[in-house]
């Protein structure tokens, strides 16, 4: 009888062995939680197309920020939803507008223990729902929009944003924002550029999340799905303009673009697991077609395996709770440890924290939520 000369299965025989040789790992610090705060709410408002995700009130946002800090998440990405809108998106430029006052409030609450990122775009604030101002021909005016982005970036930085994240895909946006920040004395504030953002059908539930006023699409300024080389050109341009981080969005359907971006970037590369990706997992899990926890974890591993330094995901807090649970389980002595695989977690997704049993009192001297360093 002949035998195989190579037996890779040796390295898969047990959970402990698979853990030992894992090439990609998740850590809470890899995860950024997108959060929505809506002006005028007295309590969180559920988003029907994203089960478990809410529009926060200004009060519940602070609770979510504290929980994200205690779980050791990498950061929060804040999106503001104003009570009133106009063609110029004025509420996004107002230092006392919902987004900017929320930035201040979150920074006051979590200090330097959590990176607070702010979406730098006009789409939530305009009455037409586009990412820029509209010219007389009905098209988005790139250069007029850049002037507003520059102002918006300065206001967000002055409000305390640790990172500003231009997401409008306007030509030259990174250079203009960088210049404005530097001239205003905010040289220390980095820019996370949505460098390769595609005009995608996966954004559908996000429109409900921000109460978008958009009719139509954004194909005239976001990337076209068939194009790969063009995405790399966009990444290269943002790097040349001074982006401190770049992003690929969406994530799962564009893992090739993510891998390409990582191969040419000398700065961290983020990926956004967007609302449609989340909603599809939730719908399939609700129908009993998939194991929810397994698929959530697998989807994030895939994004990290493709090279993402960090992942924006609505699962961030929940997954951080799972990771903490697993770490706590690994400390149990052999005499009391169970060798049964973990049961399917029944907790619904959330933009607040994982269950109380996973939390520890906040210790300002610890920034890793009790997890070992990432190698």
Buried (B, 14 or more C-beta within 10 A) or exposed (E): EEEEEEEEEEEEEEEEEEEEEEEEEBBBBBBBBBBBBBBEBEEBBEBEBBBBBBBBBBEBBBBBBBBBBBBBBBBBBBBBBBEEBEEBBBBBBBEEBBBBBBBBBBBEBBEEBBBBBBBBBBBBBBEBBBBBBBEEEEEBBBEBBBEBBBBBBBBBBBBBBBBBBBBBBBBBBBBBBBBBBEEBEBEEBBBBBBBBBBBBEBBEBBBBBBBBBBEEEBEEBBBEEEBEEEBBEBBBBBBEBBBBBBBBBBBBBBBEBBBBBBEEBEBBBBBBBBBBBBBBBBEBBEEEEBBBBEBBBBBBBBBBBBBBBBBBBBBBBBBBBBBBBEBEEEEEEEEEEEEEEEEEBEBEBBBBBBEEEBBEEEEEEEEEBEBEEEE
